[in-house]
């Protein structure tokens, strides 16, 4: 399951980042988005999702959300 399929308001644990793009992995890591870290979907938008990671909120697009396995 990935973030696109996640329920709004529910906390999940990140299992893996499913991409071969090292820049994308580095970017997500800089946000605190890595394996074992809790993540909560605040809302789903037309082109992406608003997520909460480590008391910060980020707007991520659907391609990025699909790469985050929960």
HUKA-V820474 format. One line per field, one symbol per residue. psi: psi as a letter, one per 20 degrees, with the letter a starting at -180 (. if undefined). burial: + if it has 16 or more other ideal C-beta (glycine too) atoms within 10 Angstrom, else -. Layout:
psi->???
burial->???
//
This chain:
psi->qrhhiqqpipprppgqomqiohggggghhhijnrpipqqpogqprgjbqpqppljqpqoqrhgghhiop.
burial->-+++-+-----+-+--+-------+--+----+-----+++--+---++-+-+----+-+-+-++-++-+
//
